[in-house]
Amino acid sequence: MTTTHADRWVNDGQLRLRDAPLILMYHGVAAVAEDPNLLCVSPSRFADQMAWLEHRGLRGVDIATLVEAMRAGRQRGLVGITFDDGYLSVLEAALPELQRRGFGATAFIISDRLGATNEWDEGPSWPLMTISQIRELAAAGIEIGSHAATHPRLAGVNPEELTTEVSGSRERLSAMLGTEIRGFAYPYGSMDAAARRAVRDAGYEYACAVEASTAEIGLMALPRIYIGQQDDAMRMAAKRLLYRGRIALRGRRS
């Protein structure tokens, strides 16, 4: 029997492990003196990582583009690139490197913290983009997604808070940008069945997790690989090779 592209998607958007796409998760792109939470890669390291992709015939794309390609069976050679939180350094340092290589990406923005700082983290304070800077990023071709309204852990929260964080953030970003917000990323990767259902019901087409078990992966929980300052060419190659195995291992532990 011939397997069609539609057969990759089962049970309300669940994705088969062998078809899980490679999606890289970044936060800031800046040379910083202190980074206890390992959120930043330096501009030179980021350039090396993008060169590593390009030299292997891989092209970085936003997640909406990646999902569309997956549905059509054309995802070969595509790698999703994401940036969580909306740091100003993404506009200043990551965007020029992406443009130089013709790559796309998705930036997941915290709708109620525009122009503020990462005050939810213990450690150094870094600026988040203002709405005008986010519009500049979007005008340059970077997809804008939601990273909730205030960056809470969503697993276990009450339905009212879920609605505010998930639906409210989508509505606010859509109004400010004048465009549909198609994607969501769970803060801290924290999600449960109720959170995934809230994201789907809010009208998002996809959501990015951090880790997800084989039973969870799908359009509402696309797994991603953390990329940091220590990820040189050897580590990038290992992460690319082993990422599906890590998903399977988490599934056995769950």
N, C-alpha and C positions, 0 to 999 in steps of 0.2 A: 504494500500500500504506500502511496506517495504521501509524504508529510508536507502539508501546506504551511505557509507562514502563519496563518491563523492558529495552527495547532501548537505554536509556541506558547500561546496564552491559554491558561486553563483556569476554571473556577474563579470567576469574577476578577480577572486580571492577574492571577498568580502566574509566575514565570518559572519555567523549568530551569534547574540549576545550570545545565549545560549552556543555556542561552543567556545567562546573567551577563550584562555588559560590564566592561571595565570603566569605572567612574572614579576619578581622582577627587579627593576632598582637601581643599586648601582653606586657609583663613586669611592671614595677612601676608604681604610680600614686602618685607622691609628688613634692613639690617638693624637689629636692636641689641642693646647691651644686656638686657635681662628678659628672659622669656620662660618663666617657670612652667607655663602650661603648654609649651612647645607649639605655639600657634603660628609662628612666622617662619617663612623661608626668605633668605636674602635675595635681592634681585639677581645676583649672579648665579645663585643656585637654581632659582626658578628658570633662568635662561638655559642653564645646562639641562634641566629636566624637560623643557619644551624641545630642545635640540635632540634629546634622547628619543622622544616620540617621533619627531620628524625624520630622523635618520633611520628609523625602522619602518617607515612608510605608514605611520599612524597619524591621524589628524584629530586634533582637539575640537570638540563641538559642544554646543549647549545641550542641555538634557532634552528639551522639547524636540530638537532636531534628531537626537539619538533615538528617542522613543518612536518618532515617525519612521526613521530608517529601520528600526527593529520590526515594526509592523509590516513593512514592505519587504523585509528580508535583505536589506541593503546596508546592514550595520558593520559589515566587515571592514576593518581598518579604521573605525571610528572609536574615539575615546572621549567619554564625558569629562569635562573639567568644571569644577564647582568651587565657589568661594562663599563661605558662611559668614554671617554677621554684618557685612557691608563696610569693611574697613576702608578708609580713604586711600590706603596704600595700594588697593586693587586698581583704583583709577590711575594713580600716579605711576606705579611701577609695573603692575601685571598687564594692564591694557596695552601699553606700547609693545611689549614682547609678544603678546597674542596677535596683535595687528601685523607685526613684522613677519609672522609665520603664516598668516591667514587662518588662524585658529579662532574658534568661538568658545564661549563659556557661559555659565549661569551664575549670577550673584544672588544669593538668598538674603533678603533684607528684613530687618526687624522694624516693623512699620511704626511703632510708637517710640523709637529711640533715634530717629533721624537727627544727625548733627550732634549726637551725644557721644559718650564713650562706652567702653566695655566694662561698665561698673559691676556687672554680675560676676566678673572674674576677680580672684585674688591675685594681685600682681600689678604690673605696670598698666597705666591707662593709655589707650590708643584711640584716636578720633575715628568716628563713624561718619560716613558720607551724609551730606545734607540732601534734601530732595533735588536741588538743582544739580548737584554732582551725580546723583543717581540718574537723572534725566540725561546728563552728558554721557554716562556710561551706556545707557540704553540706546542713545542716538548713535553710538559707535558700534552697535550691533550685538552688545552683550544682553542675553536674556535676563530679565529680572523676575525672581521668584520670591515667595514669602518664607521668612524664618520665624513666623509667629509675630504676635504684637509686642511682647515684652521679654521673650527668651526664657520661658519657664520649662521645666521638665513636664511633659504632657501625660506621661503614663500615670494613671490613677487620679487625674484631676476631675472635678465635677463637670457635668454637662454644660452649665452656664459658662464656666471659664473656658472650656473647650471651644464653645461657639465664639467667644470674644477673641481668643488667640488665633483660631483657625479661619473662621469666616470673616471676622472683623478685620484682620490684617489684609486679607485678600481684597476686601471692599475698599479699604483705605488706599492701598497701593494702586489699585485699578483706577480710582478716582484721581489720584495725584499724577499718574503717568498717562492717563487716557488710553489705556490698553488693557487687554485681558491678562490676568496673572494665571499662568497655566501650571506652575509647579510650586511645591512646598518642600521644606527640609525640616525635620524634627530637631529642635534644639537639644543638644547633648546626645542626639540619637535616641532620646527617650520616647518610647511609643508603646502602645498596647492596642488591642483590637478596637477599643472605643475611639482612640485617637485616629487610627487608620480609617475607621468608618466616618468620623467627623471630617477628615480631609476629603474623602470621596464625596460625601454629601454636600460639602461646601462648593463643589464644582471644579476642584483641581483635577487635572488630567494625570498627574503623577506626583509622587512624593519620594524624596531621598532620605534614607536612613543612614546609619553608620554601619552597624552590623545587623544582619537579619538571618534568621534560620531558614532552612530549605522550605519549611512550611509557611514562612512569612513573605519570602521574596516575591515581588510582583510590582505592578504599577503603583501601589500605595506603600511600597517598602523596597525601593531599589537600593541595594547595598553599595557602599563606597569604600575606597581604600584611603586611609589617612596618608598624606604626604608631608614630610617635614624636612628640616634643614639637613638631617643626616642621610637623606635618601639620594645617594650618588647613583651612578649608572648601574653598579652591581646590585644595589638594593632595589632599584626600580625594576630590574629584570626579574629579581626573585619575587617581588610583590606581584608582578604581572603573571608569573608562572603559577603562584601558589594561591591566588585569591579565591578561586572556586573551592579549593580544598579547605580553606579556612571557614567558608560558609557551611560546608558539609560538616566540619568538625563542630561548629557551634550548634548545628541541628541535632547532633548526637548528644550534646551536653544539655540541650533544652528539655 
